[in-house]
Amino acid sequence: MNADMQYKMAQIISANILTPVIYLIENDGVLDFICFCDRNITMQEIYNVEQLIKEETGQAAEIIDIREFSEPERLEVINHATLIHSEHPIIENIFAESMAEDYKAAMNERQTILDRIRETGTFYVQ
């Protein structure tokens, strides 16, 4: 997808779905647009935007809220997907830092569980 088409798709999404950032991943004829969606958006509104994108590009589209991904997957999105929309460069940086902090917290929790298993032989607090 060329830059002009990416810009047009970002405009369609941001006009219909409140989101500060939009990432794009192209997978086998499916365009995955990963956003930080407003919680008030309905599935019907997302479906309608996906259909608009399909009409414009001729490819299937999925709009996915980044909160549906695990912490490691979020970092993968930020590091490997194409950023096609950001309200402001500072927003992009804050968003990336927030995802990195979420990942760090998940890894700390994992380490706590592993330490508990090593010390007590169980996952559960005794």
Backbone atoms as SQL, in Angstrom:
CREATE TABLE atoms (id INTEGER PRIMARY KEY, chain TEXT, resi INTEGER, resn TEXT, atom TEXT, x REAL, y REAL, z REAL);
INSERT INTO atoms VALUES
  (1, 'A', 1, 'MET', 'N', 0.853, -1.165, 0.000),
  (2, 'A', 1, 'MET', 'CA', 0.000, 0.000, 0.000),
  (3, 'A', 1, 'MET', 'C', 0.902, 1.232, 0.000),
  (4, 'A', 2, 'ASN', 'N', 0.643, 2.119, -0.919),
  (5, 'A', 2, 'ASN', 'CA', 1.483, 3.307, -1.021),
  (6, 'A', 2, 'ASN', 'C', 1.112, 4.348, 0.038),
  (7, 'A', 3, 'ALA', 'N', 1.948, 5.363, 0.174),
  (8, 'A', 3, 'ALA', 'CA', 1.774, 6.368, 1.222),
  (9, 'A', 3, 'ALA', 'C', 0.468, 7.148, 1.075),
  (10, 'A', 4, 'ASP', 'N', 0.085, 7.453, -0.174),
  (11, 'A', 4, 'ASP', 'CA', -1.174, 8.188, -0.381),
  (12, 'A', 4, 'ASP', 'C', -2.373, 7.372, 0.082),
  (13, 'A', 5, 'MET', 'N', -2.366, 6.074, -0.214),
  (14, 'A', 5, 'MET', 'CA', -3.464, 5.212, 0.207),
  (15, 'A', 5, 'MET', 'C', -3.464, 5.047, 1.728),
  (16, 'A', 6, 'GLN', 'N', -2.281, 4.925, 2.327),
  (17, 'A', 6, 'GLN', 'CA', -2.195, 4.839, 3.787),
  (18, 'A', 6, 'GLN', 'C', -2.786, 6.089, 4.430),
  (19, 'A', 7, 'TYR', 'N', -2.445, 7.240, 3.873),
  (20, 'A', 7, 'TYR', 'CA', -2.981, 8.502, 4.397),
  (21, 'A', 7, 'TYR', 'C', -4.500, 8.535, 4.282),
  (22, 'A', 8, 'LYS', 'N', -5.012, 8.106, 3.144),
  (23, 'A', 8, 'LYS', 'CA', -6.458, 8.095, 2.930),
  (24, 'A', 8, 'LYS', 'C', -7.152, 7.159, 3.911),
  (25, 'A', 9, 'MET', 'N', -6.571, 5.970, 4.154),
  (26, 'A', 9, 'MET', 'CA', -7.158, 5.020, 5.093),
  (27, 'A', 9, 'MET', 'C', -7.117, 5.571, 6.521),
  (28, 'A', 10, 'ALA', 'N', -6.018, 6.237, 6.858),
  (29, 'A', 10, 'ALA', 'CA', -5.910, 6.854, 8.183),
  (30, 'A', 10, 'ALA', 'C', -6.979, 7.927, 8.366),
  (31, 'A', 11, 'GLN', 'N', -7.251, 8.673, 7.299),
  (32, 'A', 11, 'GLN', 'CA', -8.291, 9.706, 7.365),
  (33, 'A', 11, 'GLN', 'C', -9.668, 9.087, 7.566),
  (34, 'A', 12, 'ILE', 'N', -9.943, 8.005, 6.860),
  (35, 'A', 12, 'ILE', 'CA', -11.242, 7.325, 7.014),
  (36, 'A', 12, 'ILE', 'C', -11.404, 6.814, 8.442),
  (37, 'A', 13, 'ILE', 'N', -10.371, 6.175, 8.962),
  (38, 'A', 13, 'ILE', 'CA', -10.454, 5.613, 10.310),
  (39, 'A', 13, 'ILE', 'C', -10.582, 6.719, 11.347),
  (40, 'A', 14, 'SER', 'N', -9.721, 7.724, 11.276),
  (41, 'A', 14, 'SER', 'CA', -9.744, 8.762, 12.308),
  (42, 'A', 14, 'SER', 'C', -11.003, 9.624, 12.239),
  (43, 'A', 15, 'ALA', 'N', -11.650, 9.693, 11.090),
  (44, 'A', 15, 'ALA', 'CA', -12.905, 10.441, 10.977),
  (45, 'A', 15, 'ALA', 'C', -14.070, 9.691, 11.621),
  (46, 'A', 16, 'ASN', 'N', -13.948, 8.371, 11.726),
  (47, 'A', 16, 'ASN', 'CA', -15.044, 7.550, 12.237),
  (48, 'A', 16, 'ASN', 'C', -14.780, 6.904, 13.596),
  (49, 'A', 17, 'ILE', 'N', -13.512, 6.759, 13.937),
  (50, 'A', 17, 'ILE', 'CA', -13.137, 6.100, 15.196),
  (51, 'A', 17, 'ILE', 'C', -12.124, 6.995, 15.905),
  (52, 'A', 18, 'LEU', 'N', -12.445, 7.386, 17.119),
  (53, 'A', 18, 'LEU', 'CA', -11.548, 8.230, 17.888),
  (54, 'A', 18, 'LEU', 'C', -10.349, 7.412, 18.338),
  (55, 'A', 19, 'THR', 'N', -9.175, 7.734, 17.801),
  (56, 'A', 19, 'THR', 'CA', -7.947, 7.033, 18.155),
  (57, 'A', 19, 'THR', 'C', -6.755, 7.969, 17.959),
  (58, 'A', 20, 'PRO', 'N', -5.819, 7.983, 18.907),
  (59, 'A', 20, 'PRO', 'CA', -4.656, 8.866, 18.753),
  (60, 'A', 20, 'PRO', 'C', -3.578, 8.312, 17.825),
  (61, 'A', 21, 'VAL', 'N', -3.550, 6.989, 17.623),
  (62, 'A', 21, 'VAL', 'CA', -2.551, 6.363, 16.756),
  (63, 'A', 21, 'VAL', 'C', -3.193, 5.252, 15.933),
  (64, 'A', 22, 'ILE', 'N', -2.630, 5.037, 14.741),
  (65, 'A', 22, 'ILE', 'CA', -3.077, 3.928, 13.890),
  (66, 'A', 22, 'ILE', 'C', -1.831, 3.276, 13.295),
  (67, 'A', 23, 'TYR', 'N', -1.719, 1.973, 13.502),
  (68, 'A', 23, 'TYR', 'CA', -0.641, 1.183, 12.913),
  (69, 'A', 23, 'TYR', 'C', -1.233, 0.289, 11.836),
  (70, 'A', 24, 'LEU', 'N', -0.422, -0.066, 10.848),
  (71, 'A', 24, 'LEU', 'CA', -0.856, -0.924, 9.754),
  (72, 'A', 24, 'LEU', 'C', 0.074, -2.120, 9.628),
  (73, 'A', 25, 'ILE', 'N', -0.546, -3.300, 9.514),
  (74, 'A', 25, 'ILE', 'CA', 0.182, -4.522, 9.188),
  (75, 'A', 25, 'ILE', 'C', -0.555, -5.152, 8.005),
  (76, 'A', 26, 'GLU', 'N', 0.171, -5.443, 6.930),
  (77, 'A', 26, 'GLU', 'CA', -0.417, -6.094, 5.760),
  (78, 'A', 26, 'GLU', 'C', -0.099, -7.580, 5.831),
  (79, 'A', 27, 'ASN', 'N', -1.154, -8.416, 5.905),
  (80, 'A', 27, 'ASN', 'CA', -1.000, -9.862, 6.021),
  (81, 'A', 27, 'ASN', 'C', -1.823, -10.567, 4.953),
  (82, 'A', 28, 'ASP', 'N', -1.189, -11.190, 4.003),
  (83, 'A', 28, 'ASP', 'CA', -1.865, -12.058, 3.034),
  (84, 'A', 28, 'ASP', 'C', -3.195, -11.493, 2.541),
  (85, 'A', 29, 'GLY', 'N', -3.187, -10.296, 2.034),
  (86, 'A', 29, 'GLY', 'CA', -4.393, -9.704, 1.474),
  (87, 'A', 29, 'GLY', 'C', -5.340, -9.105, 2.493),
  (88, 'A', 30, 'VAL', 'N', -4.958, -9.111, 3.760),
  (89, 'A', 30, 'VAL', 'CA', -5.783, -8.496, 4.812),
  (90, 'A', 30, 'VAL', 'C', -5.005, -7.330, 5.404),
  (91, 'A', 31, 'LEU', 'N', -5.671, -6.207, 5.506),
  (92, 'A', 31, 'LEU', 'CA', -5.068, -5.028, 6.099),
  (93, 'A', 31, 'LEU', 'C', -5.501, -4.956, 7.557),
  (94, 'A', 32, 'ASP', 'N', -4.550, -5.067, 8.474),
  (95, 'A', 32, 'ASP', 'CA', -4.839, -4.957, 9.899),
  (96, 'A', 32, 'ASP', 'C', -4.488, -3.546, 10.354),
  (97, 'A', 33, 'PHE', 'N', -5.493, -2.808, 10.786),
  (98, 'A', 33, 'PHE', 'CA', -5.299, -1.475, 11.325),
  (99, 'A', 33, 'PHE', 'C', -5.423, -1.588, 12.839),
  (100, 'A', 34, 'ILE', 'N', -4.343, -1.293, 13.525),
  (101, 'A', 34, 'ILE', 'CA', -4.307, -1.446, 14.974),
  (102, 'A', 34, 'ILE', 'C', -4.369, -0.053, 15.588),
  (103, 'A', 35, 'CYS', 'N', -5.382, 0.142, 16.423),
  (104, 'A', 35, 'CYS', 'CA', -5.673, 1.444, 16.996),
  (105, 'A', 35, 'CYS', 'C', -5.783, 1.339, 18.511),
  (106, 'A', 36, 'PHE', 'N', -5.850, 2.474, 19.133),
  (107, 'A', 36, 'PHE', 'CA', -6.198, 2.571, 20.543),
  (108, 'A', 36, 'PHE', 'C', -7.582, 3.202, 20.538),
  (109, 'A', 37, 'CYS', 'N', -8.598, 2.357, 20.411),
  (110, 'A', 37, 'CYS', 'CA', -9.963, 2.818, 20.149),
  (111, 'A', 37, 'CYS', 'C', -10.649, 3.379, 21.386),
  (112, 'A', 38, 'ASP', 'N', -11.547, 4.315, 21.121),
  (113, 'A', 38, 'ASP', 'CA', -12.430, 4.839, 22.149),
  (114, 'A', 38, 'ASP', 'C', -13.319, 3.694, 22.638),
  (115, 'A', 39, 'ARG', 'N', -13.498, 3.565, 23.922),
  (116, 'A', 39, 'ARG', 'CA', -14.293, 2.466, 24.493),
  (117, 'A', 39, 'ARG', 'C', -15.781, 2.565, 24.119),
  (118, 'A', 40, 'ASN', 'N', -16.226, 3.734, 23.691),
  (119, 'A', 40, 'ASN', 'CA', -17.645, 3.908, 23.351),
  (120, 'A', 40, 'ASN', 'C', -17.977, 3.481, 21.925),
  (121, 'A', 41, 'ILE', 'N', -16.986, 3.117, 21.154),
  (122, 'A', 41, 'ILE', 'CA', -17.218, 2.710, 19.764),
  (123, 'A', 41, 'ILE', 'C', -17.887, 1.339, 19.745),
  (124, 'A', 42, 'THR', 'N', -18.847, 1.176, 18.862),
  (125, 'A', 42, 'THR', 'CA', -19.544, -0.107, 18.766),
  (126, 'A', 42, 'THR', 'C', -18.907, -0.983, 17.694),
  (127, 'A', 43, 'MET', 'N', -19.179, -2.269, 17.784),
  (128, 'A', 43, 'MET', 'CA', -18.677, -3.196, 16.776),
  (129, 'A', 43, 'MET', 'C', -19.273, -2.882, 15.410),
  (130, 'A', 44, 'GLN', 'N', -20.503, -2.410, 15.369),
  (131, 'A', 44, 'GLN', 'CA', -21.135, -2.045, 14.100),
  (132, 'A', 44, 'GLN', 'C', -20.399, -0.882, 13.448),
  (133, 'A', 45, 'GLU', 'N', -19.988, 0.105, 14.239),
  (134, 'A', 45, 'GLU', 'CA', -19.240, 1.240, 13.692),
  (135, 'A', 45, 'GLU', 'C', -17.896, 0.776, 13.139),
  (136, 'A', 46, 'ILE', 'N', -17.239, -0.123, 13.855),
  (137, 'A', 46, 'ILE', 'CA', -15.967, -0.664, 13.365),
  (138, 'A', 46, 'ILE', 'C', -16.192, -1.436, 12.074),
  (139, 'A', 47, 'TYR', 'N', -17.221, -2.265, 12.041),
  (140, 'A', 47, 'TYR', 'CA', -17.541, -3.033, 10.834),
  (141, 'A', 47, 'TYR', 'C', -17.807, -2.098, 9.653),
  (142, 'A', 48, 'ASN', 'N', -18.536, -1.023, 9.871),
  (143, 'A', 48, 'ASN', 'CA', -18.840, -0.072, 8.796),
  (144, 'A', 48, 'ASN', 'C', -17.565, 0.551, 8.231),
  (145, 'A', 49, 'VAL', 'N', -16.632, 0.894, 9.105),
  (146, 'A', 49, 'VAL', 'CA', -15.360, 1.469, 8.646),
  (147, 'A', 49, 'VAL', 'C', -14.546, 0.418, 7.886),
  (148, 'A', 50, 'GLU', 'N', -14.558, -0.813, 8.371),
  (149, 'A', 50, 'GLU', 'CA', -13.863, -1.888, 7.654),
  (150, 'A', 50, 'GLU', 'C', -14.418, -2.047, 6.246),
  (151, 'A', 51, 'GLN', 'N', -15.717, -1.923, 6.094),
  (152, 'A', 51, 'GLN', 'CA', -16.348, -2.034, 4.770),
  (153, 'A', 51, 'GLN', 'C', -15.963, -0.856, 3.873),
  (154, 'A', 52, 'LEU', 'N', -15.870, 0.347, 4.445),
  (155, 'A', 52, 'LEU', 'CA', -15.419, 1.509, 3.668),
  (156, 'A', 52, 'LEU', 'C', -14.003, 1.285, 3.141),
  (157, 'A', 53, 'ILE', 'N', -13.143, 0.759, 3.992),
  (158, 'A', 53, 'ILE', 'CA', -11.761, 0.495, 3.600),
  (159, 'A', 53, 'ILE', 'C', -11.721, -0.577, 2.516),
  (160, 'A', 54, 'LYS', 'N', -12.519, -1.610, 2.674),
  (161, 'A', 54, 'LYS', 'CA', -12.568, -2.681, 1.677),
  (162, 'A', 54, 'LYS', 'C', -13.006, -2.134, 0.318),
  (163, 'A', 55, 'GLU', 'N', -13.985, -1.241, 0.313),
  (164, 'A', 55, 'GLU', 'CA', -14.447, -0.638, -0.941),
  (165, 'A', 55, 'GLU', 'C', -13.350, 0.197, -1.594),
  (166, 'A', 56, 'GLU', 'N', -12.558, 0.899, -0.783),
  (167, 'A', 56, 'GLU', 'CA', -11.492, 1.760, -1.311),
  (168, 'A', 56, 'GLU', 'C', -10.283, 0.969, -1.800),
  (169, 'A', 57, 'THR', 'N', -9.921, -0.090, -1.073),
  (170, 'A', 57, 'THR', 'CA', -8.677, -0.807, -1.368),
  (171, 'A', 57, 'THR', 'C', -8.876, -2.109, -2.121),
  (172, 'A', 58, 'GLY', 'N', -10.074, -2.675, -2.032),
  (173, 'A', 58, 'GLY', 'CA', -10.306, -3.985, -2.621),
  (174, 'A', 58, 'GLY', 'C', -9.746, -5.117, -1.783),
  (175, 'A', 59, 'GLN', 'N', -9.287, -4.803, -0.576),
  (176, 'A', 59, 'GLN', 'CA', -8.731, -5.812, 0.323),
  (177, 'A', 59, 'GLN', 'C', -9.560, -5.860, 1.608),
  (178, 'A', 60, 'ALA', 'N', -9.601, -7.032, 2.206),
  (179, 'A', 60, 'ALA', 'CA', -10.276, -7.162, 3.492),
  (180, 'A', 60, 'ALA', 'C', -9.514, -6.343, 4.525),
  (181, 'A', 61, 'ALA', 'N', -10.250, -5.770, 5.462),
  (182, 'A', 61, 'ALA', 'CA', -9.633, -4.947, 6.496),
  (183, 'A', 61, 'ALA', 'C', -10.168, -5.340, 7.859),
  (184, 'A', 62, 'GLU', 'N', -9.291, -5.259, 8.838),
  (185, 'A', 62, 'GLU', 'CA', -9.685, -5.479, 10.227),
  (186, 'A', 62, 'GLU', 'C', -9.171, -4.316, 11.051),
  (187, 'A', 63, 'ILE', 'N', -10.033, -3.776, 11.881),
  (188, 'A', 63, 'ILE', 'CA', -9.635, -2.736, 12.819),
  (189, 'A', 63, 'ILE', 'C', -9.603, -3.394, 14.192),
  (190, 'A', 64, 'ILE', 'N', -8.432, -3.350, 14.810),
  (191, 'A', 64, 'ILE', 'CA', -8.206, -4.072, 16.057),
  (192, 'A', 64, 'ILE', 'C', -7.728, -3.091, 17.122),
  (193, 'A', 65, 'ASP', 'N', -8.325, -3.187, 18.292),
  (194, 'A', 65, 'ASP', 'CA', -7.882, -2.375, 19.422),
  (195, 'A', 65, 'ASP', 'C', -6.624, -3.006, 19.993),
  (196, 'A', 66, 'ILE', 'N', -5.591, -2.227, 20.187),
  (197, 'A', 66, 'ILE', 'CA', -4.311, -2.757, 20.666),
  (198, 'A', 66, 'ILE', 'C', -4.439, -3.383, 22.048),
  (199, 'A', 67, 'ARG', 'N', -5.475, -3.021, 22.793),
  (200, 'A', 67, 'ARG', 'CA', -5.671, -3.611, 24.116),
  (201, 'A', 67, 'ARG', 'C', -6.055, -5.082, 24.032),
  (202, 'A', 68, 'GLU', 'N', -6.389, -5.568, 22.843),
  (203, 'A', 68, 'GLU', 'CA', -6.697, -6.985, 22.659),
  (204, 'A', 68, 'GLU', 'C', -5.428, -7.839, 22.586),
  (205, 'A', 69, 'PHE', 'N', -4.280, -7.193, 22.434),
  (206, 'A', 69, 'PHE', 'CA', -3.008, -7.894, 22.328),
  (207, 'A', 69, 'PHE', 'C', -2.367, -8.046, 23.705),
  (208, 'A', 70, 'SER', 'N', -1.516, -9.064, 23.849),
  (209, 'A', 70, 'SER', 'CA', -0.727, -9.213, 25.076),
  (210, 'A', 70, 'SER', 'C', 0.410, -8.188, 25.048),
  (211, 'A', 71, 'GLU', 'N', 1.085, -8.029, 26.164),
  (212, 'A', 71, 'GLU', 'CA', 2.161, -7.038, 26.252),
  (213, 'A', 71, 'GLU', 'C', 3.277, -7.285, 25.228),
  (214, 'A', 72, 'PRO', 'N', 3.763, -8.538, 25.073),
  (215, 'A', 72, 'PRO', 'CA', 4.799, -8.758, 24.054),
  (216, 'A', 72, 'PRO', 'C', 4.293, -8.473, 22.633),
  (217, 'A', 73, 'GLU', 'N', 3.028, -8.806, 22.369),
  (218, 'A', 73, 'GLU', 'CA', 2.467, -8.533, 21.036),
  (219, 'A', 73, 'GLU', 'C', 2.361, -7.030, 20.788),
  (220, 'A', 74, 'ARG', 'N', 2.045, -6.272, 21.815),
  (221, 'A', 74, 'ARG', 'CA', 1.969, -4.813, 21.666),
  (222, 'A', 74, 'ARG', 'C', 3.314, -4.238, 21.271),
  (223, 'A', 75, 'LEU', 'N', 4.372, -4.744, 21.907),
  (224, 'A', 75, 'LEU', 'CA', 5.714, -4.271, 21.545),
  (225, 'A', 75, 'LEU', 'C', 6.053, -4.640, 20.108),
  (226, 'A', 76, 'GLU', 'N', 5.639, -5.819, 19.671),
  (227, 'A', 76, 'GLU', 'CA', 5.851, -6.232, 18.283),
  (228, 'A', 76, 'GLU', 'C', 5.151, -5.259, 17.326),
  (229, 'A', 77, 'VAL', 'N', 3.931, -4.892, 17.660),
  (230, 'A', 77, 'VAL', 'CA', 3.184, -3.948, 16.824),
  (231, 'A', 77, 'VAL', 'C', 3.935, -2.631, 16.735),
  (232, 'A', 78, 'ILE', 'N', 4.327, -2.097, 17.883),
  (233, 'A', 78, 'ILE', 'CA', 5.009, -0.799, 17.899),
  (234, 'A', 78, 'ILE', 'C', 6.327, -0.863, 17.140),
  (235, 'A', 79, 'ASN', 'N', 7.053, -1.972, 17.259),
  (236, 'A', 79, 'ASN', 'CA', 8.370, -2.087, 16.633),
  (237, 'A', 79, 'ASN', 'C', 8.323, -2.461, 15.158),
  (238, 'A', 80, 'HIS', 'N', 7.280, -3.196, 14.715),
  (239, 'A', 80, 'HIS', 'CA', 7.313, -3.728, 13.357),
  (240, 'A', 80, 'HIS', 'C', 6.187, -3.260, 12.446),
  (241, 'A', 81, 'ALA', 'N', 5.107, -2.746, 13.004),
  (242, 'A', 81, 'ALA', 'CA', 4.011, -2.261, 12.160),
  (243, 'A', 81, 'ALA', 'C', 4.347, -0.859, 11.651),
  (244, 'A', 82, 'THR', 'N', 3.651, -0.466, 10.609),
  (245, 'A', 82, 'THR', 'CA', 3.829, 0.863, 10.041),
  (246, 'A', 82, 'THR', 'C', 2.881, 1.834, 10.724),
  (247, 'A', 83, 'LEU', 'N', 3.435, 2.880, 11.307),
  (248, 'A', 83, 'LEU', 'CA', 2.610, 3.918, 11.912),
  (249, 'A', 83, 'LEU', 'C', 2.082, 4.797, 10.782),
  (250, 'A', 84, 'ILE', 'N', 0.758, 4.831, 10.615),
  (251, 'A', 84, 'ILE', 'CA', 0.193, 5.623, 9.522),
  (252, 'A', 84, 'ILE', 'C', -0.547, 6.866, 10.013),
  (253, 'A', 85, 'HIS', 'N', -0.741, 6.966, 11.344),
  (254, 'A', 85, 'HIS', 'CA', -1.398, 8.154, 11.885),
  (255, 'A', 85, 'HIS', 'C', -1.003, 8.341, 13.336),
  (256, 'A', 86, 'SER', 'N', -0.675, 9.554, 13.681),
  (257, 'A', 86, 'SER', 'CA', -0.434, 9.937, 15.067),
  (258, 'A', 86, 'SER', 'C', -0.896, 11.379, 15.210),
  (259, 'A', 87, 'GLU', 'N', -1.696, 11.627, 16.241),
  (260, 'A', 87, 'GLU', 'CA', -2.195, 12.983, 16.437),
  (261, 'A', 87, 'GLU', 'C', -1.051, 13.963, 16.631),
  (262, 'A', 88, 'HIS', 'N', 0.009, 13.510, 17.285),
  (263, 'A', 88, 'HIS', 'CA', 1.165, 14.363, 17.563),
  (264, 'A', 88, 'HIS', 'C', 2.345, 13.447, 17.859),
  (265, 'A', 89, 'PRO', 'N', 3.561, 13.839, 17.483),
  (266, 'A', 89, 'PRO', 'CA', 4.717, 12.976, 17.756),
  (267, 'A', 89, 'PRO', 'C', 4.879, 12.637, 19.241),
  (268, 'A', 90, 'ILE', 'N', 4.500, 13.545, 20.112),
  (269, 'A', 90, 'ILE', 'CA', 4.601, 13.272, 21.541),
  (270, 'A', 90, 'ILE', 'C', 3.651, 12.141, 21.930),
  (271, 'A', 91, 'ILE', 'N', 2.462, 12.119, 21.330),
  (272, 'A', 91, 'ILE', 'CA', 1.488, 11.050, 21.602),
  (273, 'A', 91, 'ILE', 'C', 2.103, 9.701, 21.242),
  (274, 'A', 92, 'GLU', 'N', 2.758, 9.640, 20.094),
  (275, 'A', 92, 'GLU', 'CA', 3.395, 8.393, 19.664),
  (276, 'A', 92, 'GLU', 'C', 4.420, 7.931, 20.689),
  (277, 'A', 93, 'ASN', 'N', 5.241, 8.845, 21.177),
  (278, 'A', 93, 'ASN', 'CA', 6.263, 8.488, 22.165),
  (279, 'A', 93, 'ASN', 'C', 5.639, 8.045, 23.485),
  (280, 'A', 94, 'ILE', 'N', 4.628, 8.767, 23.938),
  (281, 'A', 94, 'ILE', 'CA', 3.958, 8.401, 25.185),
  (282, 'A', 94, 'ILE', 'C', 3.323, 7.021, 25.052),
  (283, 'A', 95, 'PHE', 'N', 2.694, 6.778, 23.913),
  (284, 'A', 95, 'PHE', 'CA', 2.050, 5.493, 23.656),
  (285, 'A', 95, 'PHE', 'C', 3.072, 4.364, 23.690),
  (286, 'A', 96, 'ALA', 'N', 4.193, 4.542, 23.008),
  (287, 'A', 96, 'ALA', 'CA', 5.243, 3.516, 22.978),
  (288, 'A', 96, 'ALA', 'C', 5.814, 3.283, 24.380),
  (289, 'A', 97, 'GLU', 'N', 6.039, 4.350, 25.135),
  (290, 'A', 97, 'GLU', 'CA', 6.560, 4.212, 26.490),
  (291, 'A', 97, 'GLU', 'C', 5.562, 3.482, 27.391),
  (292, 'A', 98, 'SER', 'N', 4.284, 3.780, 27.219),
  (293, 'A', 98, 'SER', 'CA', 3.249, 3.111, 27.997),
  (294, 'A', 98, 'SER', 'C', 3.233, 1.614, 27.712),
  (295, 'A', 99, 'MET', 'N', 3.353, 1.238, 26.449),
  (296, 'A', 99, 'MET', 'CA', 3.372, -0.177, 26.087),
  (297, 'A', 99, 'MET', 'C', 4.616, -0.860, 26.649),
  (298, 'A', 100, 'ALA', 'N', 5.742, -0.168, 26.657),
  (299, 'A', 100, 'ALA', 'CA', 6.971, -0.733, 27.215),
  (300, 'A', 100, 'ALA', 'C', 6.828, -0.920, 28.731),
  (301, 'A', 101, 'GLU', 'N', 6.189, 0.027, 29.400),
  (302, 'A', 101, 'GLU', 'CA', 5.957, -0.101, 30.845),
  (303, 'A', 101, 'GLU', 'C', 5.022, -1.271, 31.156),
  (304, 'A', 102, 'ASP', 'N', 3.982, -1.452, 30.328),
  (305, 'A', 102, 'ASP', 'CA', 3.081, -2.591, 30.510),
  (306, 'A', 102, 'ASP', 'C', 3.846, -3.904, 30.381),
  (307, 'A', 103, 'TYR', 'N', 4.737, -3.960, 29.397),
  (308, 'A', 103, 'TYR', 'CA', 5.542, -5.167, 29.193),
  (309, 'A', 103, 'TYR', 'C', 6.453, -5.400, 30.403),
  (310, 'A', 104, 'LYS', 'N', 7.072, -4.345, 30.879),
  (311, 'A', 104, 'LYS', 'CA', 7.962, -4.455, 32.040),
  (312, 'A', 104, 'LYS', 'C', 7.188, -4.957, 33.263),
  (313, 'A', 105, 'ALA', 'N', 5.988, -4.427, 33.483),
  (314, 'A', 105, 'ALA', 'CA', 5.161, -4.867, 34.615),
  (315, 'A', 105, 'ALA', 'C', 4.794, -6.343, 34.480),
  (316, 'A', 106, 'ALA', 'N', 4.469, -6.778, 33.262),
  (317, 'A', 106, 'ALA', 'CA', 4.125, -8.190, 33.042),
  (318, 'A', 106, 'ALA', 'C', 5.331, -9.085, 33.303),
  (319, 'A', 107, 'MET', 'N', 6.505, -8.652, 32.895),
  (320, 'A', 107, 'MET', 'CA', 7.711, -9.446, 33.130),
  (321, 'A', 107, 'MET', 'C', 8.055, -9.486, 34.619),
  (322, 'A', 108, 'ASN', 'N', 7.819, -8.390, 35.343),
  (323, 'A', 108, 'ASN', 'CA', 8.044, -8.389, 36.793),
  (324, 'A', 108, 'ASN', 'C', 7.090, -9.353, 37.491),
  (325, 'A', 109, 'GLU', 'N', 5.830, -9.357, 37.053),
  (326, 'A', 109, 'GLU', 'CA', 4.846, -10.281, 37.630),
  (327, 'A', 109, 'GLU', 'C', 5.243, -11.725, 37.349),
  (328, 'A', 110, 'ARG', 'N', 5.696, -11.971, 36.129),
  (329, 'A', 110, 'ARG', 'CA', 6.155, -13.317, 35.761),
  (330, 'A', 110, 'ARG', 'C', 7.308, -13.747, 36.653),
  (331, 'A', 111, 'GLN', 'N', 8.242, -12.840, 36.871),
  (332, 'A', 111, 'GLN', 'CA', 9.397, -13.162, 37.710),
  (333, 'A', 111, 'GLN', 'C', 8.969, -13.459, 39.144),
  (334, 'A', 112, 'THR', 'N', 7.996, -12.707, 39.648),
  (335, 'A', 112, 'THR', 'CA', 7.480, -12.947, 40.994),
  (336, 'A', 112, 'THR', 'C', 6.886, -14.352, 41.100),
  (337, 'A', 113, 'ILE', 'N', 6.136, -14.749, 40.096),
  (338, 'A', 113, 'ILE', 'CA', 5.539, -16.088, 40.084),
  (339, 'A', 113, 'ILE', 'C', 6.624, -17.159, 40.023),
  (340, 'A', 114, 'LEU', 'N', 7.627, -16.954, 39.180),
  (341, 'A', 114, 'LEU', 'CA', 8.723, -17.928, 39.090),
  (342, 'A', 114, 'LEU', 'C', 9.489, -18.027, 40.408),
  (343, 'A', 115, 'ASP', 'N', 9.695, -16.877, 41.058),
  (344, 'A', 115, 'ASP', 'CA', 10.368, -16.895, 42.366),
  (345, 'A', 115, 'ASP', 'C', 9.533, -17.649, 43.386),
  (346, 'A', 116, 'ARG', 'N', 8.208, -17.436, 43.380),
  (347, 'A', 116, 'ARG', 'CA', 7.311, -18.120, 44.309),
  (348, 'A', 116, 'ARG', 'C', 7.361, -19.634, 44.090),
  (349, 'A', 117, 'ILE', 'N', 7.377, -20.041, 42.834),
  (350, 'A', 117, 'ILE', 'CA', 7.451, -21.478, 42.520),
  (351, 'A', 117, 'ILE', 'C', 8.761, -22.051, 43.031),
  (352, 'A', 118, 'ARG', 'N', 9.843, -21.352, 42.802),
  (353, 'A', 118, 'ARG', 'CA', 11.161, -21.833, 43.232),
  (354, 'A', 118, 'ARG', 'C', 11.228, -21.934, 44.761),
  (355, 'A', 119, 'GLU', 'N', 10.637, -20.967, 45.462),
  (356, 'A', 119, 'GLU', 'CA', 10.710, -20.953, 46.924),
  (357, 'A', 119, 'GLU', 'C', 9.713, -21.891, 47.593),
  (358, 'A', 120, 'THR', 'N', 8.488, -22.010, 47.026),
  (359, 'A', 120, 'THR', 'CA', 7.440, -22.771, 47.707),
  (360, 'A', 120, 'THR', 'C', 7.004, -24.026, 46.979),
  (361, 'A', 121, 'GLY', 'N', 7.364, -24.137, 45.713),
  (362, 'A', 121, 'GLY', 'CA', 6.960, -25.299, 44.934),
  (363, 'A', 121, 'GLY', 'C', 5.559, -25.205, 44.378),
  (364, 'A', 122, 'THR', 'N', 4.908, -24.022, 44.458),
  (365, 'A', 122, 'THR', 'CA', 3.547, -23.863, 43.952),
  (366, 'A', 122, 'THR', 'C', 3.348, -22.451, 43.412),
  (367, 'A', 123, 'PHE', 'N', 2.341, -22.310, 42.537),
  (368, 'A', 123, 'PHE', 'CA', 1.971, -20.999, 42.009),
  (369, 'A', 123, 'PHE', 'C', 1.236, -20.165, 43.058),
  (370, 'A', 124, 'TYR', 'N', 0.586, -20.839, 43.950),
  (371, 'A', 124, 'TYR', 'CA', -0.354, -20.198, 44.859),
  (372, 'A', 124, 'TYR', 'C', 0.336, -19.660, 46.106),
  (373, 'A', 125, 'VAL', 'N', -0.172, -18.555, 46.612),
  (374, 'A', 125, 'VAL', 'CA', 0.332, -17.995, 47.858),
  (375, 'A', 125, 'VAL', 'C', -0.179, -18.872, 48.995),
  (376, 'A', 126, 'GLN', 'N', 0.717, -19.251, 49.874),
  (377, 'A', 126, 'GLN', 'CA', 0.325, -20.139, 50.970),
  (378, 'A', 126, 'GLN', 'C', 0.230, -19.389, 52.274);
